[in-house]
Amino acid sequence: MHKPLHIIILAAGAGTRMKSQVPKVLQTVGGRPMIIHVLGTAMQLQPAGVHVVFNPDVPEVPAACAAYDITWAPQKPQLGTGHAVQQAMPGIPDDADVLVLYGDIPLLEGDVLQTLIEAPTTGLKVLTMDVANPRGYGRIVRDGSDGVTGIVEERDATAAQKAITEVNSGVILGPRKVLVSCLDNLASDNSQSEYYLTDIFSIAYMKGIETIGVVAPVADDLEGANDRIQLAELERRYRMKKAAELMREGVQLADPQRVDVRGSVMAGSDVYIDINVILEGDVSLGDGVHIGPGCVLTNCQLAAGTRVHAYSVLEGMRTTGACEIGPFARVRPGTELMQGSKVGNFVEAKNTSLGRNSKASHLSYLGDSSIGDGVNIGAGTITCNYDGANKHRTVIEDDVFIGSDTQLVAPVTIGEGADIGAGSTITKDAPAGKLTVSRARQVTIRSWKRPEKK
């Protein structure tokens, strides 16, 4: 019978090298705080409990993780990683296995942790990395039987130990009772005067407890970020991982290095994504969707055959059939575009439904509108939906023609088959099948002379 698994995530570090007012674990990779990535990976293991060690002077960390069921363990003062783990131990039952993670390793994947969990031992395990340049890492010291005799921090390592290329990832697993017995023997006689969690391996080895190291298949996925340079490197690798996932699903990317996935993407067959596209939140792309260069899509659902032309910004909208958007269009939340419709260049739509084969091709604002089928919206048309206090709705029925430079002052309804003359300001309902015009009478002043500059 498996023991219950409890996970401790260390997230109390200040991250001073980031030179930021934002806590290190809340620095973002792929549009989400690093600790949210770690929590997502932790939840894949279906733990009996998750315990996050945090600085109580930084309430932003618990606030950012409010969606998760977490036991919070305050650490103040911060006396090292060993001291941090001790703060979480009272909330963990004696019969549990304990997995220790860090809040700044966002690329760590659940299957790697599963390998560590399945490694056979009743003692302590550490996930290790084999790296070409071990500088800055704690070195893994093994005996002749390959057991881990200790983990030596670089600042405390000898010249021979510094030459070791197998290094500590920080990820540790062991029975709670074993961990507690070793944590109780920690000392702070090191260059930092801190209680190093890594010292439990030398303590366990001296106690005769089995200590093993499991080498991770991809070292890069275990790296954290202590400064902006390392954070940018994590972002680059995350971007490439997400691009590879899309391509494995059959998406064609013009350049995998110039697509940013900052959420989840579901894509059908023969989807094409051009360069410098950003996909945020939950994005669904149907078969044959084409996304032009420089577009930003946030929480969008695009039906099969939809084409989004260059530099369009879409948020919280959906299409229910093949339609055309952009270039340079902005489509905001609550907008629904139906089969054959078009939102063209420099058109903004918000909380609007655009019916089948209806088109707004140029320079228009459509806000809080219900637009039927076969409607033509002329260039420069504005739905005046806001009276300074409240929003009002515009209804345009089927087969309406709206002339250019028209203002529709909501609430207003344009009846089926109506025509609205260019340059009109419509403040009352327009009847079906009729031409409605509202403009000042044109007058020519024949005695007018243009002023001359003195």
GIVENUR-V265870 format. One record per pair of residues at least 4 apart in sequence whose ideal C-beta (glycine too) atoms are under 7 Angstrom apart, sorted by the first residue. I is the first residue (numbers start at 1). J is the second residue. If there is no record, write none. Layout:
i: <I/I>
j: <J/J>
//
This chain:
i: <3/3/3/4/4/4/4/5/5/5/5/5/5/6/6/6/6/6/6/6/7/7/7/7/7/7/8/8/8/8/8/8/9/9/9/9/9/9/9/9/10/10/10/10/10/10/11/11/11/11/11/11/11/12/12/12/12/12/12/13/15/15/17/17/18/18/18/18/20/22/22/23/23/23/24/25/25/25/25/25/25/26/26/26/26/26/27/27/27/27/28/28/29/29/29/29/29/29/30/30/30/30/31/31/31/32/32/33/34/34/34/34/35/35/35/36/37/37/38/38/38/38/38/38/39/39/39/41/41/41/42/42/42/44/45/45/48/49/49/50/50/50/50/51/51/51/51/51/52/52/52/52/53/53/53/53/53/54/54/54/54/54/54/55/55/55/56/56/57/59/60/61/62/65/71/73/73/73/74/75/75/75/79/79/79/80/80/80/80/81/81/81/82/82/82/82/82/82/82/83/85/85/85/85/86/88/89/92/92/92/94/94/96/97/97/97/98/98/98/99/99/100/100/100/101/101/102/102/104/104/105/105/106/106/107/107/107/107/108/108/108/109/110/111/112/112/112/113/114/115/115/116/116/116/116/116/117/119/119/119/121/121/121/122/123/123/123/123/123/123/124/124/124/124/124/124/124/124/125/125/125/125/126/126/126/126/126/126/126/127/127/127/127/127/128/128/128/128/128/128/128/128/128/129/129/129/129/129/130/130/130/130/131/131/131/132/134/134/134/134/136/137/137/137/138/138/138/138/138/138/138/139/139/139/139/139/139/140/140/140/140/140/140/140/141/141/141/141/142/142/142/142/143/143/147/147/147/147/148/148/148/148/149/149/150/150/150/151/151/151/152/152/152/153/153/153/154/155/156/156/157/157/168/169/169/172/174/174/175/176/177/178/178/178/179/179/180/182/182/182/183/185/186/186/188/188/188/190/190/199/200/201/201/202/203/204/204/205/216/216/220/223/225/225/225/226/227/228/229/230/231/232/233/234/235/236/237/238/239/239/240/240/240/241/242/242/243/243/243/243/244/245/246/246/246/246/246/247/247/247/249/250/251/251/251/252/252/253/253/254/254/254/255/258/258/259/259/260/260/261/261/262/262/262/263/263/263/263/263/264/265/265/265/266/267/267/268/268/268/268/269/270/270/271/271/271/272/272/273/273/274/274/274/275/276/276/277/277/278/279/279/280/280/281/281/282/283/283/284/284/285/285/286/286/286/286/287/288/288/289/289/289/290/290/291/291/292/292/292/292/292/293/294/294/295/295/295/296/297/298/298/299/299/300/300/300/301/302/302/303/303/303/303/304/305/306/306/306/307/308/308/308/308/309/309/309/310/310/311/311/311/312/312/312/312/312/313/314/314/315/315/316/316/316/317/317/317/317/317/318/319/319/320/320/320/321/321/321/322/323/323/323/323/323/324/325/325/325/326/327/328/328/329/329/329/329/330/331/331/331/332/332/332/333/334/334/335/335/335/335/336/337/337/337/338/338/338/339/340/340/341/341/341/341/341/341/342/342/342/343/343/343/343/344/344/344/345/346/346/347/347/347/347/348/349/349/350/351/351/352/352/352/352/352/353/353/354/354/355/355/355/355/355/356/357/357/358/358/358/358/358/359/359/360/360/360/362/363/363/364/364/364/364/364/365/365/366/367/367/368/368/368/368/368/368/368/369/369/369/369/370/370/371/371/372/372/372/373/374/374/375/375/375/376/376/377/377/378/378/378/378/378/379/380/380/381/381/382/383/383/383/384/384/384/384/385/385/385/385/386/387/392/392/393/393/394/394/394/395/396/396/397/397/397/398/399/399/400/400/400/401/401/402/402/403/403/403/403/403/404/405/405/406/406/406/406/406/407/407/408/408/409/409/409/412/412/412/412/413/414/414/414/415/415/415/416/417/417/418/418/418/418/418/418/419/420/420/420/420/421/421/421/421/423/424/424/424/424/425/426/426/426/430>
j: <95/96/97/48/93/95/96/45/47/48/96/97/99/47/48/49/51/92/96/98/42/47/50/51/99/101/51/53/85/88/98/100/35/38/42/50/52/101/102/103/53/81/84/100/102/103/25/35/52/53/54/61/103/53/54/55/75/78/84/24/23/24/226/227/24/27/227/228/27/26/27/58/60/61/104/33/34/35/61/103/104/33/35/60/61/64/33/34/225/231/32/33/34/37/106/234/235/238/238/242/261/262/262/263/280/36/37/64/38/103/104/106/39/65/103/40/41/106/42/101/103/105/106/108/43/65/68/108/109/110/47/50/101/110/110/113/96/71/92/68/69/70/71/71/73/88/91/92/65/70/72/73/73/75/84/87/88/58/61/62/72/74/75/75/76/78/74/76/76/63/64/65/72/70/91/87/88/91/87/83/84/87/83/194/195/84/194/195/196/85/196/197/86/183/186/195/196/197/199/195/89/100/183/197/183/92/180/96/98/176/176/177/176/173/174/175/174/176/179/113/173/171/172/197/105/171/170/224/224/225/222/224/234/238/221/234/237/238/112/221/222/221/114/115/116/216/221/117/118/119/214/125/127/171/173/214/173/125/212/214/125/210/212/210/174/178/204/209/210/211/172/174/178/200/201/204/209/211/173/174/212/214/148/151/168/171/172/201/213/169/171/214/216/222/140/166/167/168/169/213/214/215/216/167/169/216/219/222/165/166/215/219/165/167/219/165/139/164/165/167/154/154/167/168/151/152/153/154/167/168/198/152/157/161/162/164/167/148/151/164/166/167/168/213/149/150/152/161/146/147/148/149/147/149/205/210/211/212/201/211/212/213/202/205/201/202/205/168/198/201/156/157/161/157/196/198/162/191/190/191/161/162/198/216/222/197/178/179/179/180/181/182/204/209/183/200/184/200/203/204/200/203/195/199/193/194/195/194/196/203/204/205/211/206/207/209/211/211/221/222/237/234/230/231/234/230/231/232/233/234/235/236/237/238/239/240/241/242/243/260/244/256/257/245/246/261/247/253/256/259/248/249/251/253/261/265/267/251/253/256/267/269/267/271/273/271/272/259/273/273/274/275/275/275/276/273/277/278/279/265/279/278/279/280/279/280/281/282/283/282/279/283/285/284/271/285/285/286/287/304/287/287/288/285/288/289/290/291/277/291/291/292/293/293/293/294/291/295/296/283/297/297/298/298/299/299/297/300/301/302/289/302/302/303/304/306/304/304/305/302/304/306/307/308/295/308/308/309/310/326/327/310/310/311/308/311/312/313/314/315/316/315/316/314/317/318/318/306/319/319/320/321/322/322/322/319/322/323/324/312/314/325/326/325/326/327/326/327/326/327/328/325/326/327/328/329/330/325/331/332/333/332/333/334/331/332/333/335/336/336/323/337/336/338/339/338/339/340/339/337/339/340/341/342/342/329/331/343/345/345/345/346/343/344/345/347/348/335/343/349/348/349/350/351/350/351/349/350/351/352/353/341/343/354/354/355/356/356/356/357/354/355/356/357/358/359/359/360/361/347/349/354/360/360/361/362/362/362/363/360/362/363/364/365/354/366/367/367/368/366/367/368/369/371/370/371/358/371/371/372/373/375/398/373/373/374/371/372/373/374/375/376/377/364/366/377/379/379/380/377/379/380/381/382/382/383/383/383/385/383/385/391/392/393/394/410/383/393/394/396/393/395/375/396/396/397/398/398/398/399/396/399/400/401/402/381/402/402/403/404/406/422/404/404/405/402/406/407/394/408/410/407/408/409/410/391/392/394/410/391/392/410/411/410/411/408/410/412/413/400/414/414/415/416/416/416/417/414/417/418/419/420/406/420/420/421/422/423/424/422/422/423/420/422/423/424/426/425/426/412/426/425/426/427/426/427/428/429/429/418/420/430/430/431/432/432/432/433/430/431/432/433/434/436/435/424/426/430/436/435/436/437/439/439/436/437/438/439/438/430/436/438/436>
//
